[in-house]
Amino acid sequence: MKIQGYPDPGGGLRLHLNENTGGCSPAVLDAIRRVQPEDVSTYPSYGDAVLACARHFDVDPEWVLLTNGLDEGILMAAVGHIARAKIHDAETVIPLPAFDPYPNSTAAVGATAVRVPPARDYVFQADAVLAAITPRTTLIFLNTPNNPTGQLIPHDDLARIAEAAPQSIVLIDEAYIEFGGTTFLPRLARHPNVLIGRTFSKAYGLAGMRVGIVIGQPPALDPVRAVTLPFNINGVARAAIGAALADTTFLPRYAAQVRESRTRLYAACRRLGLEFWESAANFVMVRVGETAPFIQALAARKVHVRDRSKDPTTPGCIRVTAGVVEHTDAAIEALESVLSLRRSSGQATRHAQ
Ligand SMILES: Cc1ncc(COP(=O)(O)O)c(C=O)c1O
C-alpha cells in the first residue's frame, strides 16, 4: 500500500531505507521531553542549533543552513541555483546509480539531467563526470559514499571536478560519511562552488525528526538559503539537534555495529554465492537475481529490504541496511532460509506467493 505516495511495508525489521536500526541517543529523547509549551506555540529560532552545528563541523555559522532533511536541501539547491536564477536550458550532472531526489529535483525545476553511466564495478568515474560537464551545467550531484553502492569518491576527484566547473555548484552529498571514508569539509574553504550535504537521519538516528544540513561558502549557500522557507525545522526537531551532537558516545558505538554488520553481510553473501559490493555506508548492495519473489519472501519473514532492480544500472540487486548486529543476524537468517527454499525448489516465484 502507498501512503502519501510512498510504499509502506508495515511492521517488521526495516532494512529498506538505511535508517538507524538502533533508534536514537537517549539524550535526544530527554531533550524532547524538556520541550516547553512556548517551544511549541512559537515559531522556532535556530541560533543555538546553528552554532552547535558550526562548532561541530568547524565552520563559520554563516556557512550553515539547516534543512528539513537533506532531501529539502537537495531540492532547494536546485530551486536556488536553477529556478530562482532563471537559468533556462540548465543541466545537472548525475553519476549513476543515484539517489532519486537528484533527478527528481532536476525535473522539478525544468532542468535536464545528464546521467553518467557507471563502470561495471561501480568505482567512481571522474573522467566520465568531467566529460559530461558543459557550459550549461549548473549543478553536479556527487554522493560519497554512494547510495546504493556504498562506493567512496576520492577527495582529489571531488576537487578536480569542482575546479573544472567553476560556473557550477557541486553538491557533495555525505549523508553516510560517518560510516566510512572521510569528509571533504576540511577542503571546503578552497572551493567556493561546493556545497556539502549532511543529515541527522542516519548515524544520529533522527530520520523521523527531519533534519539535514547544507554547508558551503556564501556564494554557493546564499541562493539556497534565499529559497528555503524561514521556519523549516520544527521546534521539537530543533531541540534534538544539540542533544544529538553533544552525545559523543552514541555515534562511534553505532558506527562500530554497522562495520561489524557489514562484515557479517559480506561473509553471508560469500557463503551463499551472492555478488555484493563492499560498502563504506550503513547498507550493502547484493545481486540476488529476480528480486520480486525474493523480497516478498523476506517480507513474509518480516524483513524489509530495498528493491534496486528497477534501476537499469543495478539489475537484480537489493539493498540491505546494516545496523545493529542482532538485526543483521536476523536478516541473514531470513536470507539464508529464503535462498535455501529457492534452491531446493528451483522455482523462486512459488515461494513468493
Ligand atoms: C544519499 C542520500 N542523501 C540524502 C538523503 C536524505 O536524507 P534526509 O532527507 O533524511 O536527511 C538520503 C536518505 O536516504 C540519502 O540516501
The ligand as a Tripos MOL2 file, in Angstrom:
@<TRIPOS>MOLECULE
LIG
   16    16     1     0     0
SMALL
NO_CHARGES

@<TRIPOS>ATOM
      1 C1         22.3070    9.8480   -0.4850 C.3       1 LIG1
      2 C2         21.2500   10.4340    0.3750 C.ar      1 LIG1
      3 N1         21.1950   11.7620    0.5040 N.ar      1 LIG1
      4 C3         20.2610   12.3550    1.2490 C.ar      1 LIG1
      5 C4         19.3170   11.6170    1.9280 C.ar      1 LIG1
      6 C5         18.2420   12.3550    2.6400 C.3       1 LIG1
      7 O1         18.2400   12.2160    3.9780 O.3       1 LIG1
      8 P1         17.2550   13.0470    4.8720 P.3       1 LIG1
      9 O2         16.2990   13.8070    3.9930 O.co2     1 LIG1
     10 O3         16.5520   12.0410    5.7130 O.co2     1 LIG1
     11 O4         18.1300   13.9800    5.6450 O.co2     1 LIG1
     12 C6         19.3300   10.2190    1.8440 C.ar      1 LIG1
     13 C7         18.3040    9.4110    2.5200 C.2       1 LIG1
     14 O5         18.0990    8.2640    2.2960 O.2       1 LIG1
     15 C8         20.3140    9.6180    1.0180 C.ar      1 LIG1
     16 O6         20.3570    8.2940    0.8470 O.3       1 LIG1
@<TRIPOS>BOND
     1     1     2 1
     2     2     3 ar
     3     2    15 ar
     4     3     4 ar
     5     4     5 ar
     6     5     6 1
     7     5    12 ar
     8     6     7 1
     9     7     8 1
    10     8     9 2
    11     8    10 1
    12     8    11 1
    13    12    13 1
    14    12    15 ar
    15    13    14 2
    16    15    16 1
@<TRIPOS>SUBSTRUCTURE
     1 LIG1         1 GROUP 0 **** ****
